[in-house]
Amino acid sequence: MTAAVTGPVTAPGPAATDEPVDASRPTRRSTHVVTLDDVARHAQVSPQTVSRSIRAPEQVSVHTLERVRRSIIATGYVPNLAASNLASNRSMTVAAIVPDVSASVFADALHGLEEVLAPSGYHLFIGSTGYRPDHEEDLVRAFLGRRPDGFFIVGTTHTDRTTRMLQESRVPTVETWEMSETPIDSVVGFSNRDAARAVVQYAADRGYRHPTFAGSLQTGDFRAARRRDAFIEAVPELFPGEPVRVVDSGTQKVDLDTGRLLLHMTRSLHPETDVLLFASDVFAAGAILEAARRGIRIPDDLAVTGFGDFELARHLLPTLTTVSVPNRRIGTVAGTVLLDRMSGRTSDVSIVDLDFSIVARESA
């Protein structure tokens, strides 16, 4: 779990002792500690302006804010955010909870989130659930203990306790990467069900006749489950008479090796498959690499699609046909929604559908 940097920890004073004090050792009184007044003198502004620049930068002009920040760097001043937070009842932190911090799509969203929040003085606490609802619950409980000003959470399906904790906390919360008619607070994302159905429609329009859906459908990956369900619903309509083929690697990790395994399982269980629709670009990439090793021509022998439009999708050979979702924009829009709520500019709930698109490349 990655935590934001807070103010300095003040050590307790020396305990009473009969032993002589080592005069050669610097003490708190004998060392120079840069104060807020020092920064104010360096920046040639009032101490109140320095304080406001740290606590509420949105209330300070851009010119003055930059001047104060340069002076903070020049003097080496470290704001005591803990004391400031107690006085203002604001922690200037946002808790961000994602399934996997190593996934580029979630990393993109976090970069977008920070891009919006950092100029206003907010820092991120980041936690990874590993697609485990019980661990998400633990993270929410732990973060609430640190009094964040807002929550950014991937997903709209949680344990009852998680939902109740967030609702009762009244902390502005933005759920992402899915849409919901009953969000905890605000939601910014897209419909995984609609996106998966669009891929099945794309396969039908391209003339494929024997589709198979493949993924590692872990218990906590509710978005992958919605993609699978959309596939199951669409096949009878778009491919009349075709059996519904779903290959599930179970609790395997979301990595390239699982993509290779899913290709092997599909070729063994459903050799008639002519288009393989993966729940993630990571699986699709592993399958394409394995196909090249085994002499399977893509898309001639087998077409492949992914989901997510990860950076690697456009660098594979062949390049990957996939669903593109606005990863970074999810972060920036969610950050804007949170900032408006945390600053008190609005109390309105936001439901923002950023939609998706099908990116047709060489693999299908």
C-alpha positions in Angstrom: 0.0 0.0 0.0 1.5 3.4 -1.0 0.8 6.3 1.3 1.1 10.0 0.7 3.7 11.9 2.5 2.4 13.8 5.5 4.0 16.4 7.8 7.1 15.7 9.9 6.7 13.6 13.0 7.7 15.6 16.1 9.7 13.6 18.6 8.7 13.7 22.3 10.9 15.9 24.5 13.8 14.3 26.4 12.9 12.4 29.5 14.1 13.7 32.9 17.5 12.2 33.7 20.5 12.7 36.0 22.9 11.9 33.2 24.8 14.9 31.7 23.7 16.2 28.3 26.1 15.6 25.5 26.7 19.2 24.3 28.3 18.0 21.1 25.0 16.5 19.9 22.6 18.9 18.2 19.3 19.4 20.0 16.0 20.7 18.6 16.7 24.1 20.2 20.3 24.3 18.9 19.4 23.5 15.3 17.7 25.9 13.0 14.2 24.8 12.0 12.8 26.6 9.0 9.4 28.2 9.9 6.5 29.4 8.0 7.6 33.0 8.8 11.0 32.2 7.1 9.1 31.2 4.0 7.0 34.3 4.1 10.0 36.6 4.4 11.7 34.8 1.5 8.6 35.0 -0.7 7.9 38.6 0.5 4.3 37.7 1.3 2.4 37.5 4.6 2.5 34.3 6.8 -1.2 34.0 6.2 -0.6 33.8 2.4 1.9 31.0 2.9 -0.5 29.2 5.1 -3.3 29.6 2.6 -1.1 28.4 -0.2 -0.5 25.2 1.7 -4.0 24.6 3.0 -6.2 26.0 0.2 -4.1 26.6 -2.9 -7.2 27.2 -5.0 -7.8 30.4 -3.1 -4.4 31.9 -4.1 -3.5 33.4 -7.4 -1.3 31.3 -9.7 1.5 33.9 -9.6 1.6 34.0 -5.8 1.2 30.3 -5.4 4.2 29.7 -7.6 6.2 32.3 -5.7 5.4 30.6 -2.4 6.3 27.1 -3.7 9.6 28.4 -5.0 10.4 29.8 -1.5 9.3 26.5 0.2 11.8 24.7 -2.0 14.6 27.3 -1.6 14.3 27.4 2.3 13.7 23.6 2.7 10.5 24.2 4.6 8.5 21.1 5.5 4.9 22.0 6.3 3.4 20.3 9.4 0.4 19.0 7.6 -0.8 17.0 10.6 -1.3 20.2 12.7 -2.8 22.0 9.7 -5.2 19.1 9.1 -6.4 19.2 12.7 -7.1 22.9 12.4 -8.9 22.8 9.1 -10.5 19.3 9.5 -9.1 18.4 6.0 -6.5 15.8 5.4 -5.7 16.9 1.9 -5.6 13.3 0.8 -7.7 11.1 -1.4 -7.8 7.3 -1.1 -7.5 5.5 -4.4 -8.4 1.8 -4.5 -7.7 -0.2 -7.6 -7.5 -4.0 -8.4 -3.9 -4.0 -9.6 -1.5 -1.1 -9.5 0.8 -2.8 -12.1 -2.0 -2.8 -14.8 -1.4 0.1 -17.3 -5.0 1.0 -17.5 -5.3 1.6 -13.8 -1.9 3.4 -13.7 -3.2 5.7 -16.4 -6.3 6.5 -14.4 -4.2 7.2 -11.3 -1.9 9.6 -13.3 -5.0 11.4 -14.5 -6.4 11.6 -11.0 -3.2 13.0 -9.6 -2.9 15.5 -12.5 -6.1 17.1 -11.4 -5.7 16.9 -7.6 -2.0 17.7 -7.2 -2.3 21.4 -8.2 -4.8 21.9 -5.4 -2.5 20.3 -2.8 -4.0 16.8 -2.6 -2.0 13.6 -2.2 -3.0 10.0 -2.9 -3.2 7.0 -0.6 -3.1 4.0 -3.0 -4.3 0.5 -2.2 -4.6 -2.7 -4.4 -7.3 -5.2 -3.8 -6.0 -8.0 -6.0 -9.6 -8.5 -7.1 -10.6 -9.5 -3.5 -13.8 -7.9 -2.2 -12.8 -8.7 1.4 -9.4 -7.0 0.9 -11.2 -3.9 -0.5 -13.3 -3.9 2.6 -10.1 -3.9 4.7 -8.6 -1.1 2.7 -11.7 1.1 3.0 -11.7 0.6 6.8 -8.0 1.4 7.1 -8.2 4.5 4.9 -11.2 5.8 6.7 -9.1 5.7 9.8 -6.8 8.2 8.1 -9.7 10.5 7.4 -9.3 11.0 3.6 -11.2 13.9 2.0 -12.4 11.6 -0.9 -12.4 8.1 -2.3 -11.6 6.9 -5.9 -12.6 3.3 -6.3 -12.5 1.0 -9.3 -15.8 -0.9 -9.5 -19.4 -0.6 -8.4 -19.8 -3.9 -6.7 -18.7 -4.2 -3.1 -19.4 -6.1 0.1 -22.3 -4.9 2.2 -19.9 -3.7 4.9 -17.8 -1.7 2.4 -20.9 0.0 1.0 -22.2 0.8 4.4 -18.9 2.2 5.6 -18.6 4.5 2.6 -22.2 5.7 2.9 -22.1 6.4 6.6 -18.8 8.2 6.3 -20.3 10.8 4.0 -16.9 11.2 2.4 -17.2 12.1 -1.4 -16.7 8.9 -3.3 -16.4 8.2 -7.0 -16.8 4.7 -8.3 -15.2 4.1 -11.7 -14.8 1.6 -14.6 -18.5 0.7 -14.6 -21.9 2.4 -14.6 -24.5 1.9 -11.9 -28.1 3.1 -11.4 -27.5 3.0 -7.6 -24.0 4.3 -7.0 -22.7 4.9 -3.5 -22.1 8.5 -4.4 -20.9 9.5 -7.9 -19.8 7.3 -10.7 -17.5 7.8 -13.8 -17.0 5.0 -16.3 -18.6 3.0 -19.1 -20.8 0.0 -19.5 -18.8 -3.2 -19.6 -21.9 -5.1 -20.8 -22.4 -2.8 -23.7 -18.7 -2.8 -24.6 -18.6 -6.6 -24.7 -21.7 -6.9 -26.8 -20.2 -4.4 -29.3 -17.2 -6.8 -29.7 -19.5 -9.7 -30.4 -21.4 -7.6 -32.9 -18.1 -6.7 -34.5 -17.1 -10.3 -34.8 -20.5 -11.1 -36.5 -20.1 -8.2 -38.9 -16.7 -9.4 -39.9 -18.1 -12.7 -40.9 -16.8 -15.0 -38.1 -19.1 -17.9 -37.2 -17.7 -19.7 -34.2 -16.9 -17.3 -31.4 -15.4 -18.2 -28.0 -15.1 -16.0 -24.9 -12.0 -16.5 -22.7 -10.8 -15.1 -19.4 -9.7 -15.7 -15.9 -13.1 -15.1 -14.3 -12.1 -14.6 -10.7 -14.7 -14.1 -8.0 -13.9 -10.5 -7.4 -13.6 -9.4 -11.1 -17.2 -8.3 -11.5 -16.4 -6.3 -14.7 -15.0 -9.4 -16.5 -18.1 -11.3 -15.4 -20.3 -8.6 -17.0 -18.4 -9.0 -20.2 -18.9 -12.8 -20.1 -22.6 -12.4 -19.4 -23.0 -10.0 -22.4 -21.3 -12.5 -24.6 -23.6 -15.3 -23.4 -26.6 -13.1 -24.1 -25.4 -11.9 -27.5 -24.4 -15.2 -29.1 -27.8 -16.8 -29.5 -29.1 -13.5 -31.2 -26.1 -12.8 -33.4 -25.0 -16.4 -34.1 -28.2 -18.5 -34.3 -27.7 -22.2 -33.7 -24.1 -21.7 -32.4 -23.3 -23.1 -28.9 -22.1 -20.6 -26.3 -18.4 -21.2 -25.7 -16.8 -19.8 -22.6 -13.3 -20.8 -21.5 -12.4 -19.9 -17.9 -8.9 -20.3 -16.4 -10.4 -19.9 -12.9 -8.1 -18.3 -10.4 -5.1 -17.8 -12.7 -3.4 -14.4 -12.6 -4.1 -11.7 -15.2 -0.8 -12.2 -17.0 0.7 -13.3 -20.3 1.1 -16.9 -19.1 -2.7 -17.2 -18.5 -3.3 -15.9 -22.0 -1.1 -18.7 -23.4 -3.0 -21.2 -21.2 -6.4 -19.9 -22.5 -5.3 -20.3 -26.1 -4.3 -23.9 -25.4 -7.6 -24.6 -23.6 -9.6 -23.1 -26.4 -7.8 -25.1 -29.1 -8.3 -28.3 -27.1 -11.9 -27.8 -26.0 -13.2 -25.9 -29.0 -11.0 -26.4 -32.1 -13.7 -25.0 -34.4 -13.3 -21.5 -32.9 -12.5 -19.0 -35.5 -12.6 -15.8 -33.3 -11.4 -15.7 -29.7 -12.7 -12.8 -27.6 -10.6 -12.2 -24.5 -11.7 -10.4 -21.3 -8.4 -8.5 -21.3 -5.7 -7.3 -23.6 -3.2 -9.1 -21.3 -4.7 -12.5 -22.1 -4.9 -11.6 -25.8 -1.3 -10.6 -25.9 -0.2 -13.9 -24.3 -2.3 -15.8 -26.8 -0.8 -13.9 -29.8 2.7 -14.6 -28.6 1.9 -18.3 -28.0 0.2 -18.6 -31.4 3.4 -17.3 -33.1 5.5 -19.9 -31.2 3.1 -22.7 -32.3 2.7 -21.6 -35.9 -0.9 -20.5 -35.6 -1.6 -17.7 -38.1 -3.6 -14.8 -36.7 -6.1 -13.8 -38.0 -6.0 -16.5 -40.8 -6.3 -19.5 -38.6 -7.8 -17.8 -35.6 -8.9 -14.2 -35.0 -8.2 -12.5 -31.6 -9.8 -9.5 -29.8 -8.9 -8.0 -26.5 -10.4 -5.5 -24.0 -8.8 -2.3 -22.6 -6.5 -1.0 -25.4 -3.4 -1.4 -23.2 -0.2 0.2 -24.6 1.1 -3.2 -25.8 -2.0 -3.7 -28.0 -0.7 -1.5 -30.8 2.8 -3.0 -30.6 2.0 -6.7 -31.0 2.5 -8.5 -34.3 -0.2 -8.6 -35.5 -1.6 -5.5 -33.8 -4.6 -6.2 -31.5 -8.2 -5.4 -32.2 -9.7 -4.3 -28.9 -12.1 -2.2 -26.9 -10.7 1.2 -26.1 -11.8 2.8 -22.9 -10.7 6.3 -21.7 -8.3 5.2 -19.0 -6.7 8.5 -18.2 -9.9 10.5 -18.7 -11.6 8.3 -16.1 -9.0 9.6 -13.7 -9.2 13.3 -14.7 -13.0 13.4 -14.7 -13.2 11.6 -11.4 -10.6 14.0 -10.0 -12.6 17.0 -11.1 -15.8 15.5 -9.6 -14.0 14.9 -6.3 -12.3 18.3 -6.3 -15.7 20.1 -6.8 -17.2 18.1 -3.9 -14.2 18.3 -1.5 -13.9 22.1 -2.0 -17.6 22.6 -1.4 -18.2 24.0 -4.9 -21.1 21.6 -5.3 -22.9 18.9 -3.4 -24.4 17.3 -6.5 -24.0 13.7 -7.3 -22.4 13.1 -10.8 -23.1 10.1 -13.1 -20.7 10.3 -16.1 -20.7 7.8 -18.9 -17.5 8.2 -20.9 -18.4 5.4 -23.3 -16.0 3.2 -25.3 -14.9 2.5 -28.9 -13.9 -0.6 -30.9 -10.4 -0.2 -32.3 -10.1 -2.4 -35.4 -6.5 -3.6 -36.0 -4.8 -6.6 -37.6 -5.8 -9.5 -35.3 -9.5 -9.6 -36.2 
